[in-house]
Amino acid sequence: MQHTHRLVYLANHMFVDLPEGRFLVDTGSPASFGETRTASYGGVERPIPRNVVPGNLVPGNLVPGNLVPGNLVQPNLAPLSVKSLAGLDLEARIGARLRGVLGMDLLATDTVLWDGPRGRAIVRPSAPPADAVRVELTVAGGVPLVEACVGGGGAGGGGSGGSSRCGRWIFRTGAQCSYFREGSDLTLGDPDGEFEDVVPELSSEQGADGHPFRTPAAKVAVVLGANGAGDGGAVPASSAVVRFRDRFGHHAPLSAQVLEPAGVDGVIGVSWLAKRRVWFAPTQGAMWVAAG
């Protein structure tokens, strides 16, 4: 049976309101957790822990189509709890108490439509329209991976020399901005100052437990679902792909502790979702994207 939650985009993040309160939606978290003992998502009440230890993304876990939680624990990743998000100052910025994080253990149970323009998350929605763009999605190590080309050549504008980085990226709705694994890839876009962020799962000496860091930023063009890119990563303008621009940063500890072990090119964040309708269907190995 279809079930609807309120969906809000605030403070560069994505939230759903459950009966227990407001939860951050984070596809980059394999498990849900929070200050409540339960999370009533999609009309089903499920128990959740107060904190979790992130799984380690390693090549052996990258099994296409399988919903496989990380089965190894990387010793230097910090336990996650609502308190570990303190550096983002979310409660003050959203005007509500943050009760928990909704992770992939619950998000992957059913297809969900994130309808940003109408402020609703519909669990078990109707099928997407025929003109929605299908983006292939693989869940590995408990988190979703997508194919994308990032930079001038792959996205039709911006960047240095028209080059781009095409490959596999973690799709993380809990990330307010996107990230390159390689710092040199910031030259693929236009310089855009710097921004402050927190990656809670990093070890405490590397910017976790509420300790923010700053990164140089670049505004970069993105083609999502560009697994059909031709030579040099060029994507024809007529291709059925999702195009947007996002701010990218680079953080060496994030690359060393998460991105390099996962064998991915970076992280695609949440900023592009608010004006679109997205059918997120991990069990079908895809998501569908339509304009608002």
C-alpha positions as CSV (number, residue, x, y, z in Angstrom):
1,M,0.0,0.0,0.0
2,Q,1.2,3.5,-0.9
3,H,2.4,5.6,2.0
4,T,3.4,9.3,1.9
5,H,5.8,11.2,4.2
6,R,6.6,14.9,4.2
7,L,9.8,15.6,2.3
8,V,11.8,18.8,2.9
9,Y,15.1,20.2,1.5
10,L,16.6,22.5,4.0
11,A,20.2,23.6,4.9
12,N,21.5,21.8,1.7
13,H,20.2,18.5,3.0
14,M,17.2,16.2,2.5
15,F,14.8,15.2,5.3
16,V,11.6,13.1,5.8
17,D,9.2,13.6,8.6
18,L,8.3,10.2,10.2
19,P,5.9,9.7,13.1
20,E,9.0,9.7,15.4
21,G,10.2,13.1,14.0
22,R,12.5,14.5,11.4
23,F,15.1,12.2,9.8
24,L,18.0,13.0,7.5
25,V,17.9,10.9,4.3
26,D,21.3,9.5,3.7
27,T,21.8,6.9,1.0
28,G,25.5,6.9,1.9
29,S,24.6,5.2,5.3
30,P,24.1,1.4,5.0
31,A,22.1,1.5,8.2
32,S,19.5,3.7,9.9
33,F,20.1,5.0,13.4
34,G,18.7,7.6,15.7
35,E,17.6,8.7,19.2
36,T,14.2,7.0,18.8
37,R,13.9,3.2,19.2
38,T,12.0,2.9,16.0
39,A,11.6,4.4,12.6
40,S,8.1,4.2,11.1
41,Y,9.0,4.4,7.4
42,G,6.5,3.5,4.6
43,G,3.8,2.7,7.2
44,V,6.0,0.0,8.9
45,E,7.5,0.4,12.3
46,R,11.0,-1.0,12.5
47,P,13.6,-1.0,15.3
48,I,16.8,1.1,14.8
49,P,19.9,1.4,16.9
50,R,21.2,4.6,18.5
51,N,24.5,4.3,16.7
52,V,26.3,2.2,14.1
53,V,29.8,1.5,12.9
54,P,30.2,2.1,9.2
55,G,30.9,-0.9,7.0
56,N,34.1,-0.9,4.9
57,L,33.6,-0.7,1.2
58,V,36.1,-3.1,-0.4
59,P,36.3,-4.5,-3.9
60,G,35.1,-7.9,-2.7
61,N,31.8,-6.3,-1.7
62,L,31.1,-4.7,-5.1
63,V,28.5,-7.3,-6.3
64,P,26.2,-5.8,-8.9
65,G,22.5,-5.9,-8.0
66,N,23.0,-7.3,-4.5
67,L,22.0,-5.3,-1.4
68,V,25.1,-6.3,0.5
69,P,25.9,-4.4,3.7
70,G,29.6,-3.8,4.5
71,N,30.8,-7.0,6.1
72,L,34.2,-5.7,7.3
73,V,34.7,-2.9,9.8
74,Q,37.4,-0.5,9.1
75,P,39.0,0.3,12.4
76,N,39.6,4.0,11.9
77,L,36.0,4.8,10.9
78,A,34.1,6.4,13.8
79,P,30.7,5.2,15.2
80,L,27.8,7.3,13.8
81,S,25.1,8.8,15.9
82,V,23.0,11.9,15.7
83,K,25.6,13.7,17.9
84,S,28.3,12.9,15.2
85,L,26.4,15.3,12.9
86,A,26.8,18.2,15.3
87,G,29.3,20.0,13.1
88,L,26.7,20.5,10.5
89,D,24.6,22.5,12.9
90,L,21.5,21.1,11.3
91,E,18.9,21.5,14.1
92,A,19.5,25.3,14.2
93,R,19.4,25.5,10.4
94,I,16.2,23.5,10.0
95,G,14.3,24.7,13.0
96,A,13.5,21.2,14.3
97,R,15.1,18.5,16.4
98,L,16.9,15.9,14.3
99,R,15.8,12.5,15.5
100,G,17.9,10.2,13.3
101,V,19.2,9.1,9.9
102,L,17.3,7.1,7.4
103,G,19.8,4.7,5.7
104,M,19.8,2.1,3.0
105,D,18.6,-0.7,5.2
106,L,15.1,1.0,5.1
107,L,15.4,3.0,1.9
108,A,16.1,-0.1,-0.1
109,T,13.1,-2.1,1.1
110,D,10.7,-0.4,-1.4
111,T,10.7,2.0,-4.3
112,V,10.3,5.6,-3.1
113,L,9.4,8.7,-5.1
114,W,11.2,11.8,-3.9
115,D,9.0,14.6,-5.2
116,G,10.9,17.7,-4.3
117,P,8.6,20.3,-5.9
118,R,5.6,18.9,-4.0
119,G,7.4,18.2,-0.8
120,R,6.5,14.5,-0.5
121,A,8.2,11.1,-0.3
122,I,5.9,8.4,-1.6
123,V,6.8,4.9,-0.6
124,R,5.5,2.3,-3.2
125,P,4.5,5.0,-5.7
126,S,3.0,4.6,-9.2
127,A,5.4,3.8,-12.0
128,P,7.4,6.7,-13.4
129,P,6.3,8.4,-16.6
130,A,7.5,7.2,-20.0
131,D,9.7,10.2,-20.5
132,A,11.6,9.8,-17.1
133,V,15.3,9.1,-17.6
134,R,16.4,5.7,-16.3
135,V,19.8,5.8,-14.4
136,E,21.4,2.4,-13.7
137,L,22.2,1.9,-10.0
138,T,24.2,-0.7,-8.2
139,V,24.1,-1.2,-4.5
140,A,27.5,-2.4,-3.2
141,G,28.9,-2.3,0.3
142,G,25.4,-1.2,1.4
143,V,25.4,2.1,-0.7
144,P,24.3,3.0,-4.2
145,L,26.7,3.5,-7.0
146,V,25.9,5.3,-10.3
147,E,27.7,5.9,-13.6
148,A,28.5,9.6,-14.3
149,C,30.7,11.9,-16.4
150,V,31.9,14.9,-14.5
151,G,33.6,17.9,-16.2
152,G,33.5,19.8,-19.5
153,G,33.7,17.1,-22.0
154,G,31.1,14.9,-20.4
155,A,28.6,17.5,-19.6
156,G,28.7,20.1,-22.3
157,G,30.3,23.1,-20.7
158,G,32.7,24.4,-18.1
159,G,36.0,23.0,-17.0
160,S,39.4,23.1,-18.4
161,G,40.0,21.9,-22.0
162,G,36.6,20.1,-22.2
163,S,37.9,17.0,-20.4
164,S,35.9,15.0,-18.0
165,R,36.1,12.2,-15.4
166,C,33.8,9.3,-16.3
167,G,33.3,6.4,-14.0
168,R,31.5,5.1,-11.0
169,W,30.4,7.4,-8.1
170,I,28.7,6.9,-4.7
171,F,25.3,8.5,-4.8
172,R,25.0,10.0,-1.4
173,T,21.9,12.1,-0.5
174,G,23.5,12.9,2.9
175,A,26.3,14.9,1.2
176,Q,25.5,18.6,0.7
177,C,28.2,18.9,-2.0
178,S,29.9,16.4,-4.3
179,Y,33.5,15.2,-4.0
180,F,36.3,14.1,-6.3
181,R,38.6,11.3,-5.2
182,E,41.5,13.1,-6.9
183,G,42.2,16.7,-6.0
184,S,43.6,17.4,-9.5
185,D,40.0,16.9,-10.9
186,L,39.0,20.2,-9.4
187,T,40.4,21.7,-12.6
188,L,37.6,20.1,-14.5
189,G,35.3,22.9,-13.4
190,D,35.3,26.6,-12.6
191,P,36.8,27.7,-9.3
192,D,34.1,28.5,-6.8
193,G,35.7,29.5,-3.6
194,E,35.6,27.0,-0.8
195,F,33.0,25.4,1.5
196,E,32.9,23.9,5.0
197,D,31.7,20.3,5.6
198,V,31.8,17.4,7.9
199,V,32.2,13.7,7.1
200,P,31.0,12.1,10.3
201,E,32.4,8.5,9.7
202,L,36.0,9.6,9.4
203,S,38.3,9.0,12.3
204,S,38.2,11.8,14.9
205,E,41.6,13.1,14.0
206,Q,40.5,13.5,10.4
207,G,37.5,15.7,10.9
208,A,34.8,13.6,12.5
209,D,32.8,13.8,15.7
210,G,31.4,17.2,14.7
211,H,34.7,18.7,13.6
212,P,34.3,20.5,10.2
213,F,37.0,21.0,7.6
214,R,37.3,23.3,4.6
215,T,37.9,22.4,1.0
216,P,38.5,24.4,-2.2
217,A,35.5,24.1,-4.5
218,A,34.8,24.1,-8.2
219,K,31.5,24.4,-10.0
220,V,31.4,21.4,-12.4
221,A,29.0,20.0,-15.0
222,V,27.6,16.5,-14.4
223,V,26.0,13.9,-16.6
224,L,24.4,11.3,-14.5
225,G,23.8,7.8,-16.1
226,A,26.5,8.5,-18.7
227,N,27.6,4.9,-19.0
228,G,27.2,5.1,-22.7
229,A,29.8,7.9,-23.1
230,G,31.9,7.7,-26.2
231,D,35.7,8.2,-26.7
232,G,37.1,10.8,-24.3
233,G,33.9,10.8,-22.2
234,A,31.9,12.9,-24.6
235,V,28.1,12.5,-24.2
236,P,25.9,13.5,-27.2
237,A,23.5,16.3,-26.4
238,S,20.6,14.1,-27.4
239,S,21.4,11.4,-24.9
240,A,18.8,10.5,-22.4
241,V,20.8,11.5,-19.3
242,V,20.4,13.8,-16.4
243,R,22.5,17.0,-16.6
244,F,23.2,19.5,-13.8
245,R,26.0,21.5,-12.3
246,D,27.2,21.0,-8.7
247,R,29.9,22.2,-6.3
248,F,32.7,19.7,-5.9
249,G,35.4,19.6,-3.3
250,H,38.3,17.3,-2.3
251,H,39.2,16.0,1.1
252,A,42.3,13.7,1.3
253,P,41.1,11.7,4.4
254,L,37.7,11.0,2.7
255,S,39.5,9.8,-0.4
256,A,42.0,7.6,1.6
257,Q,39.5,6.1,4.1
258,V,36.3,5.7,1.9
259,L,36.7,6.5,-1.9
260,E,40.0,4.7,-2.6
261,P,39.0,1.5,-0.8
262,A,35.7,1.5,-2.6
263,G,37.4,2.0,-6.0
264,V,35.1,4.9,-7.0
265,D,35.8,8.3,-8.6
266,G,34.0,10.3,-6.0
267,V,30.6,11.2,-4.5
268,I,27.5,12.7,-6.1
269,G,25.6,14.7,-3.5
270,V,22.1,15.9,-3.0
271,S,21.9,19.4,-4.4
272,W,20.3,18.5,-7.8
273,L,17.3,16.6,-6.3
274,A,15.1,19.4,-5.0
275,K,13.6,20.5,-8.3
276,R,13.1,17.0,-9.7
277,R,11.0,13.9,-9.1
278,V,13.2,10.8,-8.5
279,W,12.0,7.2,-8.3
280,F,14.7,5.5,-6.2
281,A,14.4,1.7,-6.8
282,P,17.5,-0.2,-5.6
283,T,15.9,-3.6,-5.9
284,Q,15.3,-2.9,-9.6
285,G,18.9,-1.7,-10.1
286,A,17.8,1.8,-11.2
287,M,16.4,5.2,-10.4
288,W,14.2,7.2,-12.8
289,V,14.5,11.0,-12.9
290,A,11.9,13.5,-14.3
291,A,11.6,17.2,-14.2
292,G,9.5,18.7,-11.4
